[in-house]
Amino acid sequence: MEYASQLARGHSLSAPETLAPVFIAGSSPAARQRALALVEAAGLRTPGAVSIGDALERLDQQARASAVWVELDQDEGAALDALLDTIDRRAGTLWPAIVSASPGLIDSVVARIGAGRVELLIDEGDDAARVAALAMALTPLNAGARNGGATSSGARLSDVATDNSAARLRQLTDEVGRIAATLARLSGGPAALPPIALTVPRIQANDPPPEIAPETVRTVIRARRLRARFFDEELFADPAWDMLLDLTQAEIAQVRVPVSSLCIAAAVPATTALRWIKTLTDNGLLMRRADPHDGRRVFVEMAPTTSIAMKRYFAEVGRVAGI
């Protein structure tokens, strides 16, 4: 946990006593202890950790919180759903929130967290990513404290998902994964990426998108995977494109893709994949669809313009490469 104390110093959390306590809830004693150790190592206050079943009542009783951290290593059913629904509504207005979950819980967690104001961590065994998420959550509060006044619970905090400093930290964590690099580049990292724009030629009534053979898409995906036999996979990491390929293949096969499956297709850590899904969805390239038969699962599909663009791309690729 030396990472936590380093980041606290490097990120100007020099007066943690000025911040309200961090509220912690966990699905098991081990999960609660893991979150407690991280927060305490950062020098932050906490009233202790509570179970998921007790979290809603305790959260309402706690007057102020600098952040809410939920640590999940098992499914807690309806109690977890209710807690995540509440966090999704309140995060970004009352406090920032982080939910750290095991890979098996991706679908049930993402189904309840839809507003994008909650930082999601999936299977983050690296302390660096967890500490960076905590620092990102506390950035707007810490700035308010340094300016001489704590942010009131009724005032809207800076959205962690769009705050420039938070975006820099998130990008550094994905690319480097080590706290030393995060600390070294916090003040001078690259600015937040501009919104992604998708340009699709105007569709004419007599010019429908071409039909694409499933084998064409499979051939491209196999060719991408083949590179891993000769080079390090990380050299070619391109989660957005890998997800678009997977969704194109699924659309042709008329198969629906849950969030967890799309994270696997992205071929990057699940936390990184979730951030890309959010970015592509926010920019209108992807759409979320609730599973009508399972309220704890969300499907992802391409927006109509994205689908048309991918079909036209493959039509061109087929003509050039002869596939």
Beta strands, then each sheet from edge to edge (+ up, - down):
strand 1: 22-26
strand 2: 49-51
strand 3: 67-72
strand 4: 97-101
strand 5: 118-122
strand 6: 257-258
strand 7: 286-290
strand 8: 298-302
sheet 1: 2+ 1+ 3+ 4+ 5+
sheet 2: 6+ 8- 7+
end
